[in-house]
Amino acid sequence: MKTTARTGTAFLAAGIAALALGAGMVRAQEEMSDDRELLTTVSDHWRAHLLHDMRAGLFVQVQDILAALADGDMATVEALATERGKAHFAKMDPAMMKELPPEMKMMGKAMHLAFDDVATAARETGDPARVAGAVSDLMATCTACHMTYKLNP
Ligand code: HEC
């Protein structure tokens, strides 16, 4: 086949696309690497408790907060966020806390304080953008811990 300017350009484009795909695959592999620390000191009982609380407690609470925020219902945002703030410390079982590494507990504490910041933003500013910003900061504390630890091997 005679290589015209047009087919030459098409080959070049295909080559660039293949390179981009290759780079994308390398990146995907890097992103899938898992260097989280497995929490080996947590018993099956507290492991199940923690996972249940994450999916049926914390995750749902954040979604409820966002739903209230979308409704402009700042009183509900404040109430929901306060439930998971410092007030929640008293509900945490010392037997479970003993099984968690200190650094993880610090991250957990940061999360509870971030819930209080959402409540404060709702009460003191009533500004949806500020409250959304506080929810984003809160979720950064979720992801920080999720990037660091795992309960499931
Ligand atoms: C102090 C650490 C920590 C914080 C903070 C934290 N998590 Fe988790 N979460 C974990 C760990 C560890 C797992 C287990 C992950 C794994 O083994 O793959 C988990 C798992 C989950 C799961 C999956 C549960 C399941 O059934 O598998 C959800 C959902 C979740 N977290 C939501 C949240 C949300 C939402 C927040 C913030 C509001 C949050 N978590 C904050 C440590 C944390």
Backbone and ligand atoms as CSV (ligand in chain L), in Angstrom:
chain,resi,resn,atom,element,x,y,z
A,1,MET,N,N,0.852,-1.207,0.000
A,1,MET,CA,C,0.000,0.000,0.000
A,1,MET,C,C,0.877,1.242,0.000
A,2,LYS,N,N,0.523,2.175,-0.829
A,2,LYS,CA,C,1.293,3.419,-0.886
A,2,LYS,C,C,0.916,4.299,0.304
A,3,THR,N,N,1.905,4.784,0.980
A,3,THR,CA,C,1.582,5.611,2.150
A,3,THR,C,C,1.351,7.049,1.724
A,4,THR,N,N,0.135,7.473,1.767
A,4,THR,CA,C,-0.197,8.863,1.437
A,4,THR,C,C,-0.109,9.676,2.716
A,5,ALA,N,N,-0.197,10.976,2.579
A,5,ALA,CA,C,-0.172,11.837,3.770
A,5,ALA,C,C,-1.306,11.454,4.714
A,6,ARG,N,N,-2.461,11.082,4.079
A,6,ARG,CA,C,-3.622,10.810,4.923
A,6,ARG,C,C,-3.446,9.510,5.748
A,7,THR,N,N,-2.974,8.405,5.051
A,7,THR,CA,C,-2.804,7.154,5.812
A,7,THR,C,C,-1.694,7.336,6.833
A,8,GLY,N,N,-0.647,8.119,6.460
A,8,GLY,CA,C,0.450,8.373,7.414
A,8,GLY,C,C,-0.094,9.002,8.674
A,9,THR,N,N,-0.960,9.978,8.528
A,9,THR,CA,C,-1.532,10.663,9.690
A,9,THR,C,C,-2.373,9.692,10.512
A,10,ALA,N,N,-3.118,8.810,9.782
A,10,ALA,CA,C,-3.967,7.846,10.481
A,10,ALA,C,C,-3.111,6.898,11.312
A,11,PHE,N,N,-1.952,6.425,10.714
A,11,PHE,CA,C,-1.071,5.544,11.481
A,11,PHE,C,C,-0.531,6.252,12.713
A,12,LEU,N,N,-0.152,7.491,12.515
A,12,LEU,CA,C,0.404,8.269,13.621
A,12,LEU,C,C,-0.632,8.386,14.735
A,13,ALA,N,N,-1.861,8.697,14.336
A,13,ALA,CA,C,-2.936,8.861,15.322
A,13,ALA,C,C,-3.159,7.552,16.081
A,14,ALA,N,N,-3.153,6.418,15.299
A,14,ALA,CA,C,-3.364,5.121,15.940
A,14,ALA,C,C,-2.228,4.833,16.920
A,15,GLY,N,N,-0.998,5.182,16.484
A,15,GLY,CA,C,0.171,4.951,17.347
A,15,GLY,C,C,0.056,5.742,18.639
A,16,ILE,N,N,-0.342,7.003,18.527
A,16,ILE,CA,C,-0.480,7.843,19.719
A,16,ILE,C,C,-1.566,7.276,20.638
A,17,ALA,N,N,-2.669,6.819,20.000
A,17,ALA,CA,C,-3.772,6.257,20.793
A,17,ALA,C,C,-3.289,5.019,21.546
A,18,ALA,N,N,-2.483,4.165,20.860
A,18,ALA,CA,C,-1.989,2.942,21.503
A,18,ALA,C,C,-1.072,3.299,22.670
A,19,LEU,N,N,-0.225,4.312,22.462
A,19,LEU,CA,C,0.676,4.734,23.540
A,19,LEU,C,C,-0.121,5.227,24.738
A,20,ALA,N,N,-1.148,6.024,24.439
A,20,ALA,CA,C,-1.971,6.585,25.510
A,20,ALA,C,C,-2.666,5.458,26.279
A,21,LEU,N,N,-3.122,4.452,25.524
A,21,LEU,CA,C,-3.801,3.317,26.155
A,21,LEU,C,C,-2.825,2.578,27.069
A,22,GLY,N,N,-1.603,2.367,26.543
A,22,GLY,CA,C,-0.572,1.681,27.334
A,22,GLY,C,C,-0.283,2.450,28.615
A,23,ALA,N,N,-0.114,3.755,28.490
A,23,ALA,CA,C,0.174,4.579,29.666
A,23,ALA,C,C,-0.976,4.490,30.657
A,24,GLY,N,N,-2.178,4.478,30.111
A,24,GLY,CA,C,-3.365,4.386,30.966
A,24,GLY,C,C,-3.379,3.080,31.732
A,25,MET,N,N,-2.967,1.990,31.051
A,25,MET,CA,C,-2.974,0.691,31.717
A,25,MET,C,C,-1.920,0.628,32.818
A,26,VAL,N,N,-0.762,1.221,32.551
A,26,VAL,CA,C,0.283,1.254,33.579
A,26,VAL,C,C,-0.232,2.033,34.789
A,27,ARG,N,N,-0.896,3.156,34.486
A,27,ARG,CA,C,-1.406,3.990,35.576
A,27,ARG,C,C,-2.459,3.214,36.387
A,28,ALA,N,N,-3.345,2.491,35.665
A,28,ALA,CA,C,-4.398,1.735,36.348
A,28,ALA,C,C,-3.777,0.699,37.274
A,29,GLN,N,N,-2.681,0.055,36.798
A,29,GLN,CA,C,-2.021,-0.938,37.642
A,29,GLN,C,C,-1.439,-0.282,38.884
A,30,GLU,N,N,-0.818,0.900,38.697
A,30,GLU,CA,C,-0.267,1.607,39.854
A,30,GLU,C,C,-1.371,1.949,40.838
A,31,GLU,N,N,-2.508,2.415,40.286
A,31,GLU,CA,C,-3.612,2.805,41.158
A,31,GLU,C,C,-4.169,1.615,41.913
A,32,MET,N,N,-4.065,0.415,41.316
A,32,MET,CA,C,-4.630,-0.757,41.970
A,32,MET,C,C,-3.696,-1.351,43.006
A,33,SER,N,N,-2.448,-0.872,43.057
A,33,SER,CA,C,-1.544,-1.435,44.048
A,33,SER,C,C,-2.093,-1.089,45.435
A,34,ASP,N,N,-1.972,-2.038,46.358
A,34,ASP,CA,C,-2.612,-1.899,47.661
A,34,ASP,C,C,-1.555,-1.993,48.749
A,35,ASP,N,N,-1.173,-0.828,49.271
A,35,ASP,CA,C,-0.163,-0.870,50.333
A,35,ASP,C,C,-0.774,-0.492,51.682
A,36,ARG,N,N,-2.095,-0.718,51.807
A,36,ARG,CA,C,-2.731,-0.439,53.091
A,36,ARG,C,C,-2.283,-1.448,54.149
A,37,GLU,N,N,-2.278,-0.985,55.375
A,37,GLU,CA,C,-1.887,-1.862,56.483
A,37,GLU,C,C,-3.095,-2.685,56.932
A,38,LEU,N,N,-2.898,-4.007,56.997
A,38,LEU,CA,C,-3.992,-4.879,57.458
A,38,LEU,C,C,-4.051,-4.841,58.985
A,39,LEU,N,N,-5.255,-4.588,59.502
A,39,LEU,CA,C,-5.422,-4.504,60.964
A,39,LEU,C,C,-5.557,-5.919,61.536
A,40,THR,N,N,-4.430,-6.473,61.950
A,40,THR,CA,C,-4.418,-7.878,62.399
A,40,THR,C,C,-4.812,-8.014,63.866
A,41,THR,N,N,-4.819,-6.911,64.602
A,41,THR,CA,C,-5.113,-6.999,66.044
A,41,THR,C,C,-6.611,-6.934,66.330
A,42,VAL,N,N,-7.418,-6.742,65.263
A,42,VAL,CA,C,-8.866,-6.601,65.475
A,42,VAL,C,C,-9.549,-7.976,65.402
A,43,SER,N,N,-10.274,-8.325,66.455
A,43,SER,CA,C,-10.960,-9.618,66.521
A,43,SER,C,C,-12.133,-9.639,65.532
A,44,ASP,N,N,-12.629,-10.850,65.224
A,44,ASP,CA,C,-13.737,-10.987,64.271
A,44,ASP,C,C,-14.956,-10.184,64.718
A,45,HIS,N,N,-15.207,-10.216,66.030
A,45,HIS,CA,C,-16.378,-9.507,66.563
A,45,HIS,C,C,-16.317,-8.015,66.254
A,46,TRP,N,N,-15.175,-7.384,66.585
A,46,TRP,CA,C,-15.070,-5.928,66.372
A,46,TRP,C,C,-14.887,-5.578,64.903
A,47,ARG,N,N,-14.300,-6.519,64.161
A,47,ARG,CA,C,-14.164,-6.305,62.718
A,47,ARG,C,C,-15.555,-6.205,62.087
A,48,ALA,N,N,-16.437,-7.164,62.449
A,48,ALA,CA,C,-17.806,-7.149,61.914
A,48,ALA,C,C,-18.539,-5.888,62.368
A,49,HIS,N,N,-18.302,-5.514,63.625
A,49,HIS,CA,C,-18.950,-4.314,64.164
A,49,HIS,C,C,-18.500,-3.068,63.388
A,50,LEU,N,N,-17.186,-2.958,63.195
A,50,LEU,CA,C,-16.653,-1.778,62.498
A,50,LEU,C,C,-17.205,-1.682,61.077
A,51,LEU,N,N,-17.188,-2.817,60.358
A,51,LEU,CA,C,-17.668,-2.802,58.971
A,51,LEU,C,C,-19.154,-2.460,58.909
A,52,HIS,N,N,-19.913,-3.025,59.850
A,52,HIS,CA,C,-21.352,-2.725,59.880
A,52,HIS,C,C,-21.577,-1.242,60.146
A,53,ASP,N,N,-20.817,-0.705,61.097
A,53,ASP,CA,C,-20.996,0.709,61.435
A,53,ASP,C,C,-20.600,1.616,60.268
A,54,MET,N,N,-19.591,1.194,59.517
A,54,MET,CA,C,-19.174,1.984,58.350
A,54,MET,C,C,-20.295,2.028,57.302
A,55,ARG,N,N,-20.795,0.827,56.944
A,55,ARG,CA,C,-21.734,0.816,55.810
A,55,ARG,C,C,-23.147,1.206,56.203
A,56,ALA,N,N,-23.578,0.817,57.437
A,56,ALA,CA,C,-24.970,1.091,57.822
A,56,ALA,C,C,-25.082,2.318,58.719
A,57,GLY,N,N,-23.946,2.796,59.242
A,57,GLY,CA,C,-23.963,3.964,60.122
A,57,GLY,C,C,-23.381,5.193,59.442
A,58,LEU,N,N,-22.046,5.221,59.365
A,58,LEU,CA,C,-21.365,6.419,58.869
A,58,LEU,C,C,-21.756,6.811,57.443
A,59,PHE,N,N,-21.756,5.806,56.557
A,59,PHE,CA,C,-22.014,6.094,55.143
A,59,PHE,C,C,-23.420,6.674,54.970
A,60,VAL,N,N,-24.376,6.053,55.666
A,60,VAL,CA,C,-25.770,6.487,55.594
A,60,VAL,C,C,-25.921,7.892,56.200
A,61,GLN,N,N,-25.187,8.104,57.305
A,61,GLN,CA,C,-25.283,9.409,57.977
A,61,GLN,C,C,-24.806,10.537,57.041
A,62,VAL,N,N,-23.709,10.277,56.334
A,62,VAL,CA,C,-23.198,11.306,55.417
A,62,VAL,C,C,-24.217,11.561,54.304
A,63,GLN,N,N,-24.820,10.488,53.819
A,63,GLN,CA,C,-25.818,10.668,52.752
A,63,GLN,C,C,-27.029,11.449,53.260
A,64,ASP,N,N,-27.463,11.129,54.496
A,64,ASP,CA,C,-28.596,11.857,55.085
A,64,ASP,C,C,-28.258,13.342,55.266
A,65,ILE,N,N,-27.000,13.600,55.640
A,65,ILE,CA,C,-26.568,14.992,55.813
A,65,ILE,C,C,-26.647,15.721,54.464
A,66,LEU,N,N,-26.187,15.065,53.405
A,66,LEU,CA,C,-26.222,15.697,52.079
A,66,LEU,C,C,-27.661,15.917,51.607
A,67,ALA,N,N,-28.541,14.957,51.927
A,67,ALA,CA,C,-29.952,15.110,51.542
A,67,ALA,C,C,-30.568,16.312,52.266
A,68,ALA,N,N,-30.268,16.451,53.556
A,68,ALA,CA,C,-30.792,17.589,54.323
A,68,ALA,C,C,-30.207,18.898,53.792
A,69,LEU,N,N,-28.930,18.849,53.422
A,69,LEU,CA,C,-28.283,20.042,52.867
A,69,LEU,C,C,-28.955,20.450,51.559
A,70,ALA,N,N,-29.269,19.474,50.717
A,70,ALA,CA,C,-29.934,19.756,49.441
A,70,ALA,C,C,-31.319,20.356,49.673
A,71,ASP,N,N,-31.962,19.971,50.790
A,71,ASP,CA,C,-33.279,20.533,51.130
A,71,ASP,C,C,-33.167,21.897,51.820
A,72,GLY,N,N,-31.951,22.316,52.088
A,72,GLY,CA,C,-31.758,23.577,52.809
A,72,GLY,C,C,-32.173,23.479,54.270
A,73,ASP,N,N,-32.222,22.242,54.784
A,73,ASP,CA,C,-32.665,22.010,56.160
A,73,ASP,C,C,-31.450,21.968,57.095
A,74,MET,N,N,-30.969,23.146,57.469
A,74,MET,CA,C,-29.729,23.251,58.253
A,74,MET,C,C,-29.884,22.681,59.662
A,75,ALA,N,N,-31.090,22.745,60.208
A,75,ALA,CA,C,-31.297,22.210,61.566
A,75,ALA,C,C,-31.048,20.702,61.563
A,76,THR,N,N,-31.539,20.018,60.509
A,76,THR,CA,C,-31.313,18.566,60.416
A,76,THR,C,C,-29.840,18.262,60.145
A,77,VAL,N,N,-29.211,19.054,59.277
A,77,VAL,CA,C,-27.768,18.870,59.034
A,77,VAL,C,C,-27.035,18.951,60.371
A,78,GLU,N,N,-27.346,19.982,61.149
A,78,GLU,CA,C,-26.652,20.174,62.426
A,78,GLU,C,C,-26.896,18.984,63.367
A,79,ALA,N,N,-28.158,18.561,63.460
A,79,ALA,CA,C,-28.494,17.468,64.381
A,79,ALA,C,C,-27.794,16.164,63.972
A,80,LEU,N,N,-27.835,15.835,62.676
A,80,LEU,CA,C,-27.215,14.589,62.206
A,80,LEU,C,C,-25.696,14.613,62.405
A,81,ALA,N,N,-25.101,15.755,62.108
A,81,ALA,CA,C,-23.642,15.851,62.232
A,81,ALA,C,C,-23.226,15.794,63.702
A,82,THR,N,N,-24.012,16.408,64.562
A,82,THR,CA,C,-23.678,16.413,65.991
A,82,THR,C,C,-23.685,15.001,66.571
A,83,GLU,N,N,-24.636,14.165,66.099
A,83,GLU,CA,C,-24.714,12.773,66.582
A,83,GLU,C,C,-23.392,12.035,66.422
A,84,ARG,N,N,-22.666,12.348,65.343
A,84,ARG,CA,C,-21.418,11.636,65.063
A,84,ARG,C,C,-20.185,12.444,65.450
A,85,GLY,N,N,-20.399,13.547,66.136
A,85,GLY,CA,C,-19.282,14.378,66.571
A,85,GLY,C,C,-18.688,13.859,67.872
A,86,LYS,N,N,-18.145,14.792,68.663
A,86,LYS,CA,C,-17.530,14.396,69.941
A,86,LYS,C,C,-18.494,13.598,70.798
A,87,ALA,N,N,-19.785,13.900,70.663
A,87,ALA,CA,C,-20.816,13.225,71.456
A,87,ALA,C,C,-20.734,11.709,71.284
A,88,HIS,N,N,-20.175,11.280,70.145
A,88,HIS,CA,C,-20.120,9.843,69.849
A,88,HIS,C,C,-19.019,9.135,70.645
A,89,PHE,N,N,-18.030,9.885,71.131
A,89,PHE,CA,C,-16.914,9.257,71.866
A,89,PHE,C,C,-17.437,8.374,73.002
A,90,ALA,N,N,-18.432,8.882,73.716
A,90,ALA,CA,C,-18.953,8.171,74.890
A,90,ALA,C,C,-19.547,6.818,74.516
A,91,LYS,N,N,-19.965,6.683,73.246
A,91,LYS,CA,C,-20.607,5.436,72.808
A,91,LYS,C,C,-19.585,4.376,72.380
A,92,MET,N,N,-18.305,4.768,72.306
A,92,MET,CA,C,-17.332,3.810,71.774
A,92,MET,C,C,-16.850,2.864,72.861
A,93,ASP,N,N,-16.921,1.571,72.557
A,93,ASP,CA,C,-16.607,0.544,73.541
A,93,ASP,C,C,-15.094,0.481,73.781
A,94,PRO,N,N,-14.653,0.613,75.054
A,94,PRO,CA,C,-13.221,0.556,75.358
A,94,PRO,C,C,-12.593,-0.766,74.902
A,95,ALA,N,N,-13.382,-1.869,74.908
A,95,ALA,CA,C,-12.840,-3.170,74.481
A,95,ALA,C,C,-12.436,-3.123,73.009
A,96,MET,N,N,-13.221,-2.402,72.188
A,96,MET,CA,C,-12.881,-2.266,70.770
A,96,MET,C,C,-11.671,-1.338,70.612
A,97,MET,N,N,-11.693,-0.231,71.341
A,97,MET,CA,C,-10.620,0.754,71.213
A,97,MET,C,C,-9.253,0.134,71.517
A,98,LYS,N,N,-9.253,-0.847,72.447
A,98,LYS,CA,C,-7.984,-1.495,72.823
A,98,LYS,C,C,-7.363,-2.244,71.651
A,99,GLU,N,N,-8.198,-2.659,70.699
A,99,GLU,CA,C,-7.693,-3.463,69.572
A,99,GLU,C,C,-7.210,-2.608,68.396
A,100,LEU,N,N,-7.425,-1.310,68.471
A,100,LEU,CA,C,-7.068,-0.439,67.335
A,100,LEU,C,C,-5.726,0.254,67.568
A,101,PRO,N,N,-4.899,0.377,66.512
A,101,PRO,CA,C,-3.624,1.081,66.680
A,101,PRO,C,C,-3.862,2.565,66.975
A,102,PRO,N,N,-2.972,3.174,67.781
A,102,PRO,CA,C,-3.152,4.572,68.187
A,102,PRO,C,C,-3.319,5.527,66.999
A,103,GLU,N,N,-2.544,5.272,65.911
A,103,GLU,CA,C,-2.625,6.190,64.751
A,103,GLU,C,C,-4.018,6.132,64.126
A,104,MET,N,N,-4.611,4.948,64.130
A,104,MET,CA,C,-5.950,4.827,63.557
A,104,MET,C,C,-6.962,5.555,64.443
A,105,LYS,N,N,-6.756,5.448,65.743
A,105,LYS,CA,C,-7.679,6.139,66.652
A,105,LYS,C,C,-7.600,7.653,66.472
A,106,MET,N,N,-6.379,8.140,66.186
A,106,MET,CA,C,-6.222,9.586,65.928
A,106,MET,C,C,-7.030,9.979,64.689
A,107,MET,N,N,-6.987,9.098,63.673
A,107,MET,CA,C,-7.723,9.387,62.434
A,107,MET,C,C,-9.229,9.349,62.694
A,108,GLY,N,N,-9.632,8.421,63.531
A,108,GLY,CA,C,-11.051,8.334,63.893
A,108,GLY,C,C,-11.497,9.580,64.642
A,109,LYS,N,N,-10.621,10.042,65.540
A,109,LYS,CA,C,-10.950,11.247,66.309
A,109,LYS,C,C,-11.091,12.451,65.366
A,110,ALA,N,N,-10.153,12.545,64.413
A,110,ALA,CA,C,-10.207,13.658,63.445
A,110,ALA,C,C,-11.541,13.642,62.697
A,111,MET,N,N,-12.014,12.423,62.380
A,111,MET,CA,C,-13.297,12.319,61.675
A,111,MET,C,C,-14.446,12.842,62.547
A,112,HIS,N,N,-14.461,12.438,63.829
A,112,HIS,CA,C,-15.551,12.888,64.699
A,112,HIS,C,C,-15.524,14.416,64.858
A,113,LEU,N,N,-14.316,14.975,64.969
A,113,LEU,CA,C,-14.226,16.438,65.085
A,113,LEU,C,C,-14.702,17.111,63.799
A,114,ALA,N,N,-14.449,16.462,62.662
A,114,ALA,CA,C,-14.900,17.022,61.377
A,114,ALA,C,C,-16.428,17.007,61.272
A,115,PHE,N,N,-17.077,15.999,61.888
A,115,PHE,CA,C,-18.543,16.007,61.942
A,115,PHE,C,C,-19.016,17.238,62.728
A,116,ASP,N,N,-18.324,17.525,63.856
A,116,ASP,CA,C,-18.701,18.717,64.636
A,116,ASP,C,C,-18.517,19.991,63.814
A,117,ASP,N,N,-17.487,20.024,62.968
A,117,ASP,CA,C,-17.268,21.215,62.122
A,117,ASP,C,C,-18.421,21.390,61.127
A,118,VAL,N,N,-18.983,20.270,60.645
A,118,VAL,CA,C,-20.145,20.360,59.746
A,118,VAL,C,C,-21.313,20.978,60.517
A,119,ALA,N,N,-21.514,20.486,61.762
A,119,ALA,CA,C,-22.609,21.014,62.589
A,119,ALA,C,C,-22.422,22.511,62.828
A,120,THR,N,N,-21.183,22.903,63.126
A,120,THR,CA,C,-20.891,24.321,63.394
A,120,THR,C,C,-21.154,25.175,62.144
A,121,ALA,N,N,-20.709,24.678,60.995
A,121,ALA,CA,C,-20.927,25.435,59.746
A,121,ALA,C,C,-22.422,25.596,59.479
A,122,ALA,N,N,-23.192,24.538,59.749
A,122,ALA,CA,C,-24.642,24.616,59.512
A,122,ALA,C,C,-25.277,25.640,60.452
A,123,ARG,N,N,-24.868,25.587,61.720
A,123,ARG,CA,C,-25.477,26.470,62.727
A,123,ARG,C,C,-25.032,27.920,62.553
A,124,GLU,N,N,-23.709,28.104,62.361
A,124,GLU,CA,C,-23.189,29.472,62.413
A,124,GLU,C,C,-23.229,30.205,61.085
A,125,THR,N,N,-23.159,29.463,59.963
A,125,THR,CA,C,-23.172,30.171,58.672
A,125,THR,C,C,-24.493,29.945,57.935
A,126,GLY,N,N,-25.037,28.755,58.048
A,126,GLY,CA,C,-26.256,28.438,57.288
A,126,GLY,C,C,-26.026,28.551,55.785
A,127,ASP,N,N,-24.751,28.623,55.390
A,127,ASP,CA,C,-24.404,28.831,53.977
A,127,ASP,C,C,-24.141,27.464,53.329
A,128,PRO,N,N,-24.985,27.059,52.354
A,128,PRO,CA,C,-24.840,25.733,51.749
A,128,PRO,C,C,-23.428,25.451,51.231
A,129,ALA,N,N,-22.785,26.463,50.630
A,129,ALA,CA,C,-21.439,26.231,50.080
A,129,ALA,C,C,-20.451,25.947,51.211
A,130,ARG,N,N,-20.573,26.685,52.302
A,130,ARG,CA,C,-19.652,26.470,53.429
A,130,ARG,C,C,-19.901,25.093,54.044
A,131,VAL,N,N,-21.170,24.724,54.160
A,131,VAL,CA,C,-21.490,23.415,54.747
A,131,VAL,C,C,-20.982,22.300,53.827
A,132,ALA,N,N,-21.180,22.471,52.512
A,132,ALA,CA,C,-20.673,21.460,51.568
A,132,ALA,C,C,-19.158,21.337,51.692
A,133,GLY,N,N,-18.485,22.459,51.880
A,133,GLY,CA,C,-17.024,22.444,52.070
A,133,GLY,C,C,-16.653,21.658,53.319
A,134,ALA,N,N,-17.432,21.843,54.383
A,134,ALA,CA,C,-17.158,21.113,55.636
A,134,ALA,C,C,-17.417,19.615,55.448
A,135,VAL,N,N,-18.440,19.271,54.647
A,135,VAL,CA,C,-18.709,17.842,54.380
A,135,VAL,C,C,-17.539,17.257,53.574
A,136,SER,N,N,-17.022,18.046,52.630
A,136,SER,CA,C,-15.875,17.584,51.848
A,136,SER,C,C,-14.667,17.345,52.756
A,137,ASP,N,N,-14.421,18.276,53.685
A,137,ASP,CA,C,-13.306,18.084,54.639
A,137,ASP,C,C,-13.547,16.836,55.487
A,138,LEU,N,N,-14.802,16.629,55.863
A,138,LEU,CA,C,-15.150,15.427,56.640
A,138,LEU,C,C,-14.803,14.176,55.829
A,139,MET,N,N,-15.213,14.175,54.556
A,139,MET,CA,C,-14.983,12.980,53.744
A,139,MET,C,C,-13.493,12.754,53.481
A,140,ALA,N,N,-12.716,13.821,53.549
A,140,ALA,CA,C,-11.262,13.643,53.417
A,140,ALA,C,C,-10.733,12.821,54.591
A,141,THR,N,N,-11.391,12.920,55.759
A,141,THR,CA,C,-10.940,12.104,56.900
A,141,THR,C,C,-11.346,10.642,56.701
A,142,CYS,N,N,-12.453,10.381,56.012
A,142,CYS,CA,C,-12.828,8.992,55.682
A,142,CYS,C,C,-11.753,8.413,54.765
A,143,THR,N,N,-11.472,9.136,53.685
A,143,THR,CA,C,-10.563,8.572,52.675
A,143,THR,C,C,-9.144,8.428,53.228
A,144,ALA,N,N,-8.722,9.360,54.099
A,144,ALA,CA,C,-7.362,9.252,54.666
A,144,ALA,C,C,-7.205,7.908,55.372
A,145,CYS,N,N,-8.192,7.525,56.152
A,145,CYS,CA,C,-8.095,6.259,56.879
A,145,CYS,C,C,-8.231,5.074,55.915
A,146,HIS,N,N,-9.130,5.198,54.941
A,146,HIS,CA,C,-9.317,4.098,53.983
A,146,HIS,C,C,-8.069,3.841,53.153
A,147,MET,N,N,-7.278,4.883,52.907
A,147,MET,CA,C,-6.027,4.728,52.144
A,147,MET,C,C,-4.936,4.079,53.002
A,148,THR,N,N,-5.114,4.104,54.315
A,148,THR,CA,C,-4.056,3.656,55.228
A,148,THR,C,C,-4.273,2.240,55.757
A,149,TYR,N,N,-5.536,1.896,56.065
A,149,TYR,CA,C,-5.821,0.620,56.739
A,149,TYR,C,C,-6.826,-0.226,55.978
A,150,LYS,N,N,-6.763,-1.540,56.253
A,150,LYS,CA,C,-7.817,-2.424,55.776
A,150,LYS,C,C,-8.119,-3.484,56.833
A,151,LEU,N,N,-9.364,-3.907,56.855
A,151,LEU,CA,C,-9.790,-4.977,57.762
A,151,LEU,C,C,-9.877,-6.293,57.011
A,152,ASN,N,N,-10.150,-6.204,55.707
A,152,ASN,CA,C,-10.277,-7.403,54.871
A,152,ASN,C,C,-8.953,-7.685,54.176
A,153,PRO,N,N,-8.402,-8.912,54.329
A,153,PRO,CA,C,-7.129,-9.221,53.662
A,153,PRO,C,C,-7.261,-9.181,52.143
L,1,HEC,C1,C,-10.160,5.564,61.414
L,1,HEC,C2,C,-10.316,4.880,60.147
L,1,HEC,C3,C,-11.568,5.042,59.338
L,1,HEC,C4,C,-12.337,6.168,59.185
L,1,HEC,C5,C,-12.116,7.556,59.766
L,1,HEC,C6,C,-13.420,5.796,58.311
L,1,HEC,N1,N,-13.312,4.498,57.933
L,1,HEC,FE1,FE,-14.619,3.468,56.740
L,1,HEC,N2,N,-13.439,1.825,56.870
L,1,HEC,C7,C,-12.244,1.745,57.568
L,1,HEC,C8,C,-11.634,0.453,57.330
L,1,HEC,C9,C,-10.302,-0.019,57.901
L,1,HEC,C10,C,-12.512,-0.250,56.472
L,1,HEC,C11,C,-12.312,-1.658,55.878
L,1,HEC,C12,C,-11.714,-1.503,54.483
L,1,HEC,C13,C,-11.210,-2.799,53.898
L,1,HEC,O1,O,-10.880,-3.736,54.652
L,1,HEC,O2,O,-11.119,-2.895,52.654
L,1,HEC,C14,C,-13.642,0.644,56.210
L,1,HEC,C15,C,-14.735,0.312,55.414
L,1,HEC,C16,C,-15.768,1.171,55.110
L,1,HEC,C17,C,-16.922,0.816,54.302
L,1,HEC,C18,C,-17.196,-0.557,53.713
L,1,HEC,C19,C,-17.904,-1.392,54.776
L,1,HEC,C20,C,-18.115,-2.840,54.381
L,1,HEC,O3,O,-19.185,-3.376,54.700
L,1,HEC,O4,O,-17.220,-3.439,53.763
L,1,HEC,C21,C,-17.691,1.936,54.186
L,1,HEC,C22,C,-18.997,2.078,53.431
L,1,HEC,C23,C,-17.027,2.997,54.937
L,1,HEC,N3,N,-15.871,2.487,55.501
L,1,HEC,C24,C,-17.510,4.276,55.060
L,1,HEC,C25,C,-16.867,5.295,55.777
L,1,HEC,C26,C,-17.294,6.685,55.798
L,1,HEC,C27,C,-18.475,7.260,55.049
L,1,HEC,C28,C,-16.421,7.342,56.606
L,1,HEC,C29,C,-16.373,8.804,56.973
L,1,HEC,C30,C,-17.572,9.466,57.372
L,1,HEC,C31,C,-15.450,6.369,57.076
L,1,HEC,N4,N,-15.746,5.140,56.562
L,1,HEC,C32,C,-14.409,6.676,57.922
L,1,HEC,C33,C,-11.679,2.712,58.370
L,1,HEC,C34,C,-12.180,4.000,58.522
